[in-house]
Amino acid sequence: MAKILRDEDLVDGALMTVAIDALETAFLARAGNRLISPPRHHVSFADRGDLVFTVGGILGDKPLAGFRVYETFEGVEHSQIVAVWSADDARLKGIVLGERLGNLRTGAIGGLAIRHLSAPDARTVGILGSGAQARTQLAAAAAVRKLDRARVYSRDEEKRTAFASEMQHALDIEVEVAGSAIEAVDDADIVICATTSQTPIVHAGDLKPGAHVNTVGPKTHRGYELGLDIADAAAVIATDSPEQTRAYASPFFLAGSGNDSRMVDLADIIAGKATGRRSPEDTTLFCSVGLAGTEVVVASAILDML
Amino acid sequence: MAKILRDEDLVDGALMTVAIDALETAFLARAGNRLISPPRHHVSFADRGDLVFTVGGILGDKPLAGFRVYETFEGVEHSQIVAVWSADDARLKGIVLGERLGNLRTGAIGGLAIRHLSAPDARTVGILGSGAQARTQLAAAAAVRKLDRARVYSRDEEKRTAFASEMQHALDIEVEVAGSAIEAVDDADIVICATTSQTPIVHAGDLKPGAHVNTVGPKTHRGYELGLDIADAAAVIATDSPEQTRAYASPFFLAGSGNDSRMVDLADIIAGKATGRRSPEDTTLFCSVGLAGTEVVVASAILDML
């Protein structure tokens, strides 16, 4: 019988590692043209809003198929549904309801970028932002690197303090509160930028040589959280979905900068088809846009585990 | 918290009446252009099969939105998912899994046709076919007319005998087994044709004057279960979806017969915008094709009830 999971079922600390490993499989499938990831499908209910479907799956030995659906209706209580079938025997593996899977998925994509782009001996993380995405990104970093310390900055002192104590407890690493963005990233091997800022809050000169940077927040011409000089300084610029960076209503923040043409697909780096970090001094940049179809793969791995 | 219902939850005998009444609301919404029913959306997973989405909903006072999804993968265990939101507050009302809702929906559409097209004093039913659709069609007829007796015929004697005893018990009316199709419909005020036959098994001359006929089985040029002379004899020919009758790969069985142009939308009959039965002697014909979007409306009513 198909399993049904809800947010309260997705609390196991081991889920992040499971999600990252599942995504590694998905990105390898993508590099081999076996990841199914068609454009989103919107259906309008007049002025009420839309249902938006993202279908996804993997072809090959153990084929998966499924979808995520969310709505844009007006209300306080929103629900996403992700459903997964094993496509070789038509079995509905299960359904995952709620918000947590999506955050876990985005965090895990960040973790995969950190696994393949940051220095293997990275020990320190600087985090800008203290929301749900910042939490899952840090958890993902901790899942792929042996961290000693993280340092967080966000505008709201109360929130960054809560973030630090909560994450120190959850991940069992030292998490400090910084007084500024610059202080947070100053000594960081890994920088996670997961804010809602429409103006850059960190620049190339603020970074330690050899740092890896994940940008999860705004990154269009209308607004972006990272200084453009970080892309100039980066030896590698990667993204999970080059298609998606070209599909934003406002152009991608690197469009026209000369750096967008050298952006590579993270899937190709993972598969060894594109070059990643070459030296401990390289600055590397990962632009997280949310590769469609991957919610299904993460949901499948979680349904197998729980 | 969103309700999850499965086939085993959908056993209450009152569900059919709830489904028919919900569909009456949906058909009135359709007549008023408030039923959302876009074309199906197929996503292919290469040679494994497709996911097929049917989105649907109702606009107006208590707007509903949702979808049904099914797959065409190879396997023995298949699962449909229907999800419903109330579109005014973005609340996920629930999810219905399994096959039963779809059968209930198709049965209830047949019941709605019987309610609005058969003679108000219809007492007897002739059923051709003894599968799941025949069961729900008879249950639907019993929900809208005060029946004395039903008579069933299908090719497999064991199946028709099982059908008769099972339905007699379930509906508390006399259900007899007939030795032929002609014997089953001979004296019937209501004829339900729910077979897989590609050649006509009943003709106009077999029917009692004033009979109402539901055809649920094959009805394309490639094969059809009803004699074309039944359409010739019918004073009213209705369908739940004129669009769908024009969208079959093989043309609709009435295409080119001259009768297709006088086919009316059941929604318009229900709303009083088209003429239905005018006399006790009228033969009436309902061609059930499965109006898209209505699963969502039935699921919503069931989620409210259970």
HADDOCK unambig.tbl for C-alpha pairs under 7 A between the chains (distance, minus, plus):
assign (segid A and resid 48 and name CA) (segid B and resid 87 and name CA) 6.29 0.50 0.50
assign (segid A and resid 48 and name CA) (segid B and resid 88 and name CA) 6.81 0.50 0.50
assign (segid A and resid 73 and name CA) (segid B and resid 87 and name CA) 5.96 0.50 0.50
assign (segid A and resid 73 and name CA) (segid B and resid 88 and name CA) 6.87 0.50 0.50
assign (segid A and resid 73 and name CA) (segid B and resid 89 and name CA) 6.83 0.50 0.50
assign (segid A and resid 73 and name CA) (segid B and resid 90 and name CA) 5.08 0.50 0.50
assign (segid A and resid 74 and name CA) (segid B and resid 88 and name CA) 6.55 0.50 0.50
assign (segid A and resid 74 and name CA) (segid B and resid 89 and name CA) 5.70 0.50 0.50
assign (segid A and resid 74 and name CA) (segid B and resid 90 and name CA) 5.84 0.50 0.50
assign (segid A and resid 75 and name CA) (segid B and resid 89 and name CA) 4.44 0.50 0.50
assign (segid A and resid 75 and name CA) (segid B and resid 90 and name CA) 4.94 0.50 0.50
assign (segid A and resid 77 and name CA) (segid B and resid 90 and name CA) 6.39 0.50 0.50
assign (segid A and resid 77 and name CA) (segid B and resid 91 and name CA) 5.99 0.50 0.50
assign (segid A and resid 78 and name CA) (segid B and resid 90 and name CA) 6.00 0.50 0.50
assign (segid A and resid 78 and name CA) (segid B and resid 91 and name CA) 6.45 0.50 0.50
assign (segid A and resid 79 and name CA) (segid B and resid 92 and name CA) 6.33 0.50 0.50
assign (segid A and resid 87 and name CA) (segid B and resid 48 and name CA) 6.28 0.50 0.50
assign (segid A and resid 87 and name CA) (segid B and resid 73 and name CA) 5.94 0.50 0.50
assign (segid A and resid 88 and name CA) (segid B and resid 48 and name CA) 6.79 0.50 0.50
assign (segid A and resid 88 and name CA) (segid B and resid 73 and name CA) 6.85 0.50 0.50
assign (segid A and resid 88 and name CA) (segid B and resid 74 and name CA) 6.51 0.50 0.50
assign (segid A and resid 89 and name CA) (segid B and resid 73 and name CA) 6.83 0.50 0.50
assign (segid A and resid 89 and name CA) (segid B and resid 74 and name CA) 5.67 0.50 0.50
assign (segid A and resid 89 and name CA) (segid B and resid 75 and name CA) 4.42 0.50 0.50
assign (segid A and resid 90 and name CA) (segid B and resid 73 and name CA) 5.09 0.50 0.50
assign (segid A and resid 90 and name CA) (segid B and resid 74 and name CA) 5.84 0.50 0.50
assign (segid A and resid 90 and name CA) (segid B and resid 75 and name CA) 4.93 0.50 0.50
assign (segid A and resid 90 and name CA) (segid B and resid 77 and name CA) 6.38 0.50 0.50
assign (segid A and resid 90 and name CA) (segid B and resid 78 and name CA) 5.97 0.50 0.50
assign (segid A and resid 91 and name CA) (segid B and resid 77 and name CA) 5.99 0.50 0.50
assign (segid A and resid 91 and name CA) (segid B and resid 78 and name CA) 6.43 0.50 0.50
assign (segid A and resid 92 and name CA) (segid B and resid 79 and name CA) 6.28 0.50 0.50
